[in-house]
Amino acid sequence: MTASTPTRLYHLPQSRSARILWTLEEIGEPYDVTVLAREDRSTPAHLARHPLGRVPVIEDAGGPLFESAAIVLALADRHPDAGLGFPLGSRERELVYQWVLFGMLEIEVPTGAAYEAGEDDPQRAAAAKARVLAAAAVVEEALRGHDFIVGDRLSAADIVLGSVLTFADRVVAFEGLPEVARYLEALAARPARLAADAPGGA
């Protein structure tokens, strides 16, 4: 990647690609966005970027990269001056990996299951919601006395975990988790998040 080839995000509003917009806004470097219609995802051009026709995908001189959590981590690595990562080999970097994967696997996956089950399969929905709430309680404890999930500043872990928890709260409706509520409110107020969430953004 060079200064003459800024990162391009292939974006679908109201999708996981919103967390990539947030990341790019936090980094503060120029980037380009191509907004896709849902039918665009099945075109040969987009299937060449993502073999399952999904978003987000970023592309630059090195080619395409997909999977939202991987993209957030990669962008943090590419732009160390933005402060979204920690040094290789540090405990903080290990914890970033921990919380990114925890958010994706322990919160986003069962949230998706609860959303899909809805009222059609109440038993499955209840089990998925219970799993989400158990994971959110872990985050609640980890946030006590801390503004961010790792270290003393925003990192890639907060972008992934915060966006996943925001979606989960809409599906499961968290109650009795004041630390999580405080955390999500603070993340939502960040200028980069507001810019990403503005009309025409997320």
N, C-alpha and C positions, 0 to 999 in steps of 0.2 A: 504494500500500500504506500502511495506517495501523496504529497500534498495536492497533486493534480488529479488524483482519483479518490475523491471522498467516498466514504461508505454510503451505499445505497440500501435503504430498507424497503423491502416489499411488504406492504402493510395492509391489513384488513381491519377497519375500525371495530372496536368492541371485541378484540381478540387478544391473545397472548402477545401480539406484536406491540401492544401499548407499553409493555414493560421495556421494550427495546427503545421506543421513542423517549421514554423517561431516562433511560441510561444515556442516550445520545445527548439529551438536553443537559444532563448533569456534567457530561464531559465538556460540552461547550465548543466543540470543533464543528466545522461545516459538515453537513451530511445532506443526502438527497432522499426523498421518499417517493415511491411509486405506490399509489393506492390501488388495490386490486378490487374488482367486483368478485363476488363468490364464483361466478362462472369462469373467471380468468384463471382460477387455480387449476383447472383441468386442461389448460392449453399446453401444447408441446413445449412452449418457451418456459412456462413455469415448472412443468414437470422435470425439465432439465436442471432446474435449480433445487427442487425438492421432489424426490421421487414419489411421495405420497400426495403432492399437490397442496401442501399446507403452508401456513405462515406462522411465525415470521421467518424470513430469509434475509440475510444481509449479503451484499456482493461488493467486491472491490477488485483490484488488479489480481488478487490471489484466487478469485473465484467465489462461489457461493458457500455460505455456512448456514446451517439450520439448527433448530432446537433452541427455544428461547433461553433456557438457563445457560446453555453452552455459549450462546451469543453474549449474554450479559457478562459472563466470566471472561470471554475472549476480549470484549471491548475494554474491560477493566485492565487486562494485561497489556493491551495495545496502547493504552493511554495512562501510564502510571502517574503522570502529573495531576490527573483528575482526582487521585486519592480514593478510588473505589476498590483498591486491592491492598494487599500487604505483601511484604517481601517473601520470596520463595523460601520455603523451609521454616518460616515463622509459625508459631502456634496460632496466631491470628488467621493466617492463610488457611490452615487446616480447619479452623472453626468456620470460615467462610464456606468451604466445601461442605462441611457438616450441615450447616443450616440451609444452604441452597438445596441439597438433596433431601433434607428433612421436609422442607416446604413443598417440593415437587411430589415426593412419594407419600408422605404421611398426611399432607393436607390437600394438595390439589387433586390427587387421584381419587380419594374418597369423596371429596366435594363434587367432582364430576359424576361419580356414581350416584350420589344423593340427588343431584340435579336431574339426571337421566331417569332415575326411578320415579321421582315425583310422587303423585298419588296413585300411580298404576301398580306399584309394588311397595306398599308401606313397610313391609318387613325389611326389605333390602335398603330402603331409604333410611329407616331408623338405625340400622346397623352402620351404615356409612356415616350418618350424622354423629353417632356416638364415637366413631373413630376420629372424626374431625375435631370434636370437642376435646377428646383426650389429648390430641396433638396440640391443640391451641392452649390447653392448660400447661403443657410443657413450656411453650413459648412465654406464657404469663409468668412462670417462675423465673425463667432465664432473663426476663426484662426487669425484674425488680432491682431498682437502684441504677438502672442503665437507660440511656436514651436510645442506644443502638444495640443490635444483637451481637455485634463483635466490636471490641475496642471502643473508642470514644468518638467515632465519626461514622458517617454513612459509608456503607460498602456495598459491593455487589450482593451480599447476603440480604441486606435490607430491601434492595430493589426486588429481588425474587420473592423473599418471604413476605414483604409488605403487600405486593400485588396479589400473591396467592391468598393471603389472609383477607384482603379486601373482597375478593370474589367469594371466599368461604363465608364471610359474614353476611353477604347477601343471600346465600342459600340456606345457611344454618341458623343465622341470627344469634350471634354470641351474646351471652348474658353472664354477669358476674366475673368479667375479665377486664378489670379497670386498667391494668398495665397494657394489655393489647389494645384497648380502646384509645388510650393516650398515645401509644406508638403509632397507630394508624392515623390518628388525627394530625400528629406532627408530620408524618410522611406526606399526607395529603396536602399540607400547607406549603411544602417546599416549592419555590418558584419553578424549578425544572419539572416537577410533577404537574403543576398547574398548566405550564406551557404544553406538556405532552397531552394533557386531558382536555385542552381547549378545543372548541369546535373545529373540525378539520384535522385534529390530532388523533387522540384515542377514540 
